[in-house]
Amino acid sequence: MPEGVIVKALSGYYYVKPAIDGADPVQCRARGIFKKKGITPLVGDRVVYEITENGEGTVDEVMPRTTELIRPPVANVDQALLAFSLAEPDLNLQLLDKFLVHTEKAGLDTVICLTKRDLITEDGQPGENTQEQMALEEVVRLYEGIGYSVIVTSTRTNEGIAEARAKLEGRTSVFSGQSGVGKSSLLNALVPGLALETNEISSKLGRGKHTTRHVELIALEGNGGGLVADTPGFSQLDFLQMEAEELSSCFVEMKRAASGCKFRGCLHQHEPGCRVLALVENGEIATSRYKHYLVFLQEMKERKRRY
């Protein structure tokens, strides 16, 4: 039976792109056996499928996954590009850190893409020495210091577009971030002719409207190739798939320091001989990151009490 990759999941159908170059995706249903086994096919899954009499198909087998994300639901990606806006909506570092926890847990390389650069100066031009620009430089310095790639972009001025496209070449990437940060506009700039629907920020709610309503793999043109999974934006994420003891290992700088803690299983709150606390106190670990760690840890404890 033929093999392919699920490139879109929508309304109970899975659209499988055959392994043959140039072939159109086949609209498939999943066999009932998956539901009995508690398996849900995901966009990005490599599958075995069968063509039925009506020209559609059925997904018969899901091949082993190399990576898996629960939210957004996507499999076999090796890189995450997290899009967060500098304005409209304002940059939310706590939510960014929460996304980073999830991508670290999934074992993905991560690129932070800061969008709407043109909105943080009065005249819309980059390079002004304003308070906002200094704040931007501080954010870039913080996350690059941890080890993340940070790209500052504007779809209006094309700043950072070529750099972002280069990061995606030859990779299978998941493209995600907060609602209303300009993900669709950025993807339209990265993939000419794509024409994804875009939308304005809701003036009533002060946050972005969802313009992407499903997960879909998009092929990048050019010599480098690559696939990008466009996903719906999110205003919140939870920690249902993680234990409290795992959290610090998803903060890269804390993971590096944890081996120096006096006690195994240290949660880096008030334990004696905690190396992480020492680095927070001397400024080697950013206070903002540590505060977000404590917020997430509390969320996880409250979740455990509820369940």
Residue pairs with C-beta under 8 A, 6 or more apart in sequence:
1 48
1 49
1 50
1 60
2 18
2 19
2 48
2 49
2 50
2 51
3 18
3 19
3 46
3 47
3 48
3 49
3 63
4 16
4 17
4 18
4 19
4 25
4 26
4 46
4 47
4 49
5 16
5 17
5 19
5 44
5 45
5 46
5 47
5 217
6 14
6 15
6 16
6 17
6 41
6 42
6 43
6 44
6 45
6 47
6 59
6 217
7 15
7 16
7 17
7 25
7 43
7 216
7 217
8 14
8 15
8 25
8 43
8 214
8 215
8 216
8 217
9 15
9 41
9 42
9 43
9 73
9 214
9 215
10 214
12 29
13 27
13 28
13 29
14 27
14 28
14 29
14 30
14 41
14 47
14 59
15 25
15 26
15 27
15 28
16 25
16 26
16 28
16 47
16 49
16 57
16 59
17 23
17 24
17 25
17 26
17 217
18 25
18 26
26 49
26 51
26 56
26 57
27 56
27 57
28 49
28 56
28 57
28 58
28 59
29 56
29 57
29 58
29 59
30 41
30 58
30 59
31 58
31 59
31 60
34 40
34 41
34 59
34 62
39 62
40 73
41 47
41 59
41 62
42 65
42 68
42 73
42 74
42 75
42 215
43 73
43 74
43 75
43 215
43 216
43 217
43 229
44 74
44 75
44 76
44 77
44 172
44 217
44 229
45 62
45 63
45 65
45 75
45 76
46 62
46 63
46 76
47 59
47 60
47 61
47 62
47 63
48 59
48 60
48 61
48 63
49 57
49 58
49 59
49 60
50 57
50 58
50 60
51 57
52 58
65 75
65 76
66 75
66 76
66 78
67 75
67 76
67 77
67 78
67 106
67 107
67 108
68 74
68 75
68 106
69 75
69 77
69 102
69 103
69 106
69 108
69 174
70 240
70 241
71 102
71 234
71 237
71 238
72 174
72 176
72 215
72 229
72 231
72 232
72 234
73 215
74 174
74 215
74 229
74 231
76 172
77 108
77 172
77 173
77 174
77 229
78 108
78 109
78 171
78 172
78 173
79 108
79 109
79 110
79 111
79 167
79 168
79 171
79 172
79 173
79 174
80 99
80 103
80 106
80 108
80 109
80 110
80 111
80 173
80 174
80 176
81 110
81 111
81 113
81 164
81 167
81 168
81 173
81 174
81 175
81 176
81 228
82 96
82 99
82 100
82 103
82 110
82 111
82 112
82 113
82 176
82 177
83 113
83 115
83 175
83 176
83 177
83 178
83 181
83 182
83 183
83 186
84 91
84 92
84 95
84 96
84 112
84 113
84 114
84 115
84 177
84 178
84 181
85 91
85 114
85 115
85 116
85 119
85 178
85 180
85 181
85 182
86 114
86 115
86 116
86 117
86 119
86 120
86 132
86 136
86 152
87 116
87 119
87 120
88 116
88 119
88 180
88 201
89 178
89 179
89 180
89 181
89 201
89 206
89 207
89 208
91 114
91 139
92 178
93 139
93 288
93 292
94 292
94 295
95 178
95 235
95 236
95 237
96 112
97 251
97 289
97 292
97 293
97 296
98 237
98 292
98 296
99 176
99 177
99 237
100 110
100 148
100 250
100 251
101 239
101 242
101 247
101 250
101 251
101 296
102 237
102 250
103 110
104 110
104 249
104 250
104 251
104 252
105 241
105 242
105 246
105 250
108 174
110 148
110 149
111 148
111 149
111 150
111 151
111 164
111 167
111 173
112 143
112 148
112 149
112 150
112 151
113 150
113 151
113 153
113 160
113 164
113 177
113 186
114 136
114 139
114 140
114 150
114 151
114 152
114 153
115 153
115 154
115 155
115 181
115 182
115 183
115 185
115 186
116 154
116 181
116 182
117 126
117 136
117 152
117 153
117 154
117 157
117 159
117 160
118 124
118 125
118 126
118 154
118 156
118 157
118 159
120 130
120 132
120 133
120 136
121 127
121 128
121 130
121 132
121 133
122 128
122 130
124 156
125 157
126 154
126 157
126 159
127 133
136 152
139 150
140 150
140 152
142 286
142 288
142 289
143 150
144 150
146 252
146 253
146 289
147 252
148 252
149 167
151 160
151 163
151 164
151 167
152 159
152 160
153 159
153 160
153 161
153 164
153 186
154 160
155 161
155 182
155 185
155 186
155 188
155 189
158 189
161 186
161 189
161 190
164 186
164 190
165 190
165 220
165 222
166 224
167 173
168 190
168 220
168 224
168 226
168 228
169 220
169 222
169 223
169 224
169 225
169 226
170 224
170 225
170 226
171 226
171 227
172 217
172 226
172 227
172 228
172 229
173 226
173 227
173 228
173 229
174 228
174 229
174 231
175 183
175 187
175 228
175 229
175 230
175 231
176 183
176 231
176 233
176 234
177 183
177 233
177 234
178 208
178 233
178 234
178 235
179 207
179 208
179 209
179 210
179 232
179 233
179 234
179 235
180 199
180 201
180 202
180 207
180 208
180 209
180 233
181 208
181 233
182 198
183 212
183 230
183 233
184 196
184 197
184 198
184 199
184 211
184 212
184 230
185 198
187 194
187 196
187 218
187 228
187 230
188 194
188 195
188 196
188 198
190 220
190 228
191 218
191 220
191 221
191 228
192 221
194 218
196 211
196 212
196 230
197 211
197 212
198 211
199 208
199 209
199 211
200 209
201 207
201 208
201 209
202 208
202 209
207 235
208 233
210 232
210 233
212 230
212 231
212 232
212 233
213 232
214 232
215 229
215 230
215 231
215 232
216 229
216 230
217 227
217 228
217 229
218 227
218 228
218 229
218 230
219 225
219 226
219 227
220 226
220 227
220 228
238 299
238 303
239 247
239 296
239 299
239 300
239 303
240 303
242 250
242 300
243 300
244 267
244 297
244 300
244 301
244 304
245 265
245 267
247 293
247 296
247 297
247 300
248 254
248 255
248 258
248 267
248 268
248 276
248 293
249 255
249 258
251 289
251 293
253 279
253 284
253 285
253 286
253 289
254 268
254 276
254 285
254 289
254 290
254 293
257 275
257 276
257 279
257 285
258 266
258 268
258 275
258 276
259 275
260 275
261 268
261 271
261 273
261 274
261 275
261 276
262 271
262 272
262 273
262 274
263 271
263 272
263 273
266 274
266 276
267 297
268 274
268 276
268 277
268 290
268 293
269 294
269 297
270 277
271 277
276 285
276 290
279 285
280 287
280 290
